[in-house]
Amino acid sequence: MTEPIAQLIAQHHIHEVECVIPDMTGIARGKILPKDLFLSAGEMRLPKSVLLNTVNGQQPDNGPYVGDTDPDMICKPDPATFRIVPWAAEPVAVVIHDCLEPDGSPVSLSPRAVLRRVLDLYRQRGWQPVVAPEMEFFLVARQQNPHEPLHPPIGRTGKPEAGRQSYSIDAVNDFDPFFMELSSFCNIHRLGVETLIHEAGAGQMEINFAHGEALELADRVFLFKRTVRETALRHGIFATFMAKPMEAEPGSAMHIHQSILDTDGRNIFSQSDGSASPALFHYIAGLQNYVPQVMPMFAPYVNSYRRLAPFLSAPTNVRWGYDNRTCGIRIPQSSADNRRVENRVPGVDVNPYLAIAATLACGYQGMLEARQPDEALGSSAWNLPHELPRHLEDAIELLRACTSMRELLGPLFVDAFCAVKELEFGTYNRVISSWEREHLLLLV
């Protein structure tokens, strides 16, 4: 065990340590260890197949991906991820672990390893990606019956939101106790959140992160989701990161801002005279070509595709434009040093490690191939044809067939990820919906 973690455990009088890894869905899996066992062991063992859990707790046939004996993997703590769990009743820490094979190599099925794999490609060329996610989510009233629609929660006024309150300060203040505690938890958790706004939907909020290194930001988003859900429970409501939780409301996105620095810390998307560089346009073209082919990482569930509809602030294609929010790819107004690309396609239901890895892989491949983008769009992209897969099943087929993305992300990982998504889709497809009962039961 590294000395810094031991010092932190002693400094904060830690009793237990939550040892966690993110699985393919982004759910925290792991063990809770007493501090003495955590310090003496220096690692934990988990079945490699834990990474293959679907969101409803099933697993595909995992033999082709982990071997017939269902072996363990070695999970090593990453000291940089040590954090205090602010809502725990007694001093508890959480540490994210890396998944390793017995020989010390990364487990290729691990989402953290997938992101590291992509970042290594950038590092080999002297590049360092910088990312900044924007997280949208809904606060909803508690309910125990999944067959009933969700509703906005009741705030300090004693009334639920009846209409959309985009950018309303008063609508945010209606949940002041929640946000004050969330802000405190985020500070203790060192999550680096910045702006808070009320989004367009009833009970829909957005929190932006300070920009930073890609793996660190993925860790922060991973921890942030859990923090928001825990805070909401403490205030008698639910927080949901479903992409489209309510039929009449817009969906929730995780927009990813991204730029690339060279070894001297200069933004490669800008030239010395401040104008846009060829690398910017190659990167945009990579997103245009490859985003539709890695959609299961930007829209991982059946529900994800309900969000991708025109006129609801969500993209339906991969057009790009300057400060054009109707496009899937937006170039915000900025200085030359801060020139960046915003990928508006991912939903907030993504695994942050995989979504960040996928968007960086798309841009990387575009730069590698020196692709050229379409002309920038100065009008609404919502009036143009749909260019993204419309269903999860179609998206899985595109990902599995994309040779270049399989190579960048890892062939074994892509096959396993597609198997997980296919099992989830098959499970969903067996469900008879209320629409079918209402309209087909007595009419066909």
Secondary structure, 3 states (H helix, E strand, C coil): CCHHHHHHHHHCCCCEEEEEEECCCCCEEEEEEEHHHHHHHCCEEEEHHHHHCCCCCCCCCCHHHHCCCCCEEEEEECHHHCEECCCCCCCEEEEEEEEECCCCCECCCCHHHHHHHHHHHHHHCCCEEEEEEEEEEEEEECCCCCCCCCCCCECCCCCECCCCCCCCHHHHHCCHHHHHHHHHHHHHCCCCEEEEEECCCCCEEEEEECCEEHHHHHHHHHHHHHHHHHHHHHCCEEEECCCCCCCCCCCCEEEEEEEEECCCCCECCECCCCCECHHHHHHHHHHHHHHHHHHHHHCCCCCHHHHCCCCCCCCCCCCEEECCCCCCEEECCCCCCCCCEEECCCECCCCHHHHHHHHHHHHHHHHHCCCCCCCCCCCCHHHCCCCCCCCHHHHHHHHHHCHHHHHHHCHHHHHHHHHHHHHHHHHHHCCCCHHHHHHHCCCC
